[in-house]
């Protein structure tokens, strides 16, 4: 989720053209169109082997009057994946200029190039990414091009279970710590979804994350933040932002009526995020 200088909130969501919704108050949302209004992003096809631009997990950063939108293309269970980015000064449908490929993976690689998240620390741009396989990686980007400065990636988190199910990384700074949020288990199965949100923290943005028990996230650690409860099923795919009332976490979840956007404030007073 992004908020522009006029105070308008923007949410971008998985769809062939990336759907755009706006809100004046984080409560009432309006679907205003698509990033790519013709619903097609055919430049992704050569990397995914699919057609009609199957675009996933857009990540928005609003900086100095510009929307930077990183997004992925893939298909379920495949490493034939790629991350791209686009930018706009208005966030409106059709206003985004596609800036091209950021990184890609193919069958047999050790990780999967989806679920991008950008954090900017001083003059450093750092992209976290990854899903299943060997987990979450990090990569330095050029602040001028928005693309990697090298092919090197750093291991940030991994799970050692039969499914290797970890994805949707977000790195977010609160005080002296950087918090790495991830989604565990299975997304996108309706009320059979088993997604849950976990976290670790570090004093640096590019590694060394541990959970509340001191277990490294690269050793399978992760402290639970939010899981299925009551009629809320499979919360995950989270993003965080600072707002006037504190740190806000947005995520998606299911009920018997369909899929929904969840928004909660997080309390970090204990040093660890608590949903309120």
Buried (B, 14 or more C-beta within 10 A) or exposed (E): BBBBEEEEBBBBBBBBBBBBBBBEEBEEBEEEBBBBBEEBBEBBBEBBEBEEBBBBBBBBBBEEEBBBBBBBBBEEEBBBBBBBBBBBEEBBBBBBEBBEBBBBBBEEBEBBBBBBBBBBEEEEBBBBBBBBBBBBBBBBBEEEEBBBEEEEBBBBBBBEEEEBBBBBBBBBBBEEBBBBBBBBBBBBEEBEBBBBBBBBBBEEBBBBBBBBEEBBBBEBBBBEBBBBEEEBBBBBBBBBBEBEEEBBBBBBBBBEEEBEBBBBBBEBEEEBBEBE
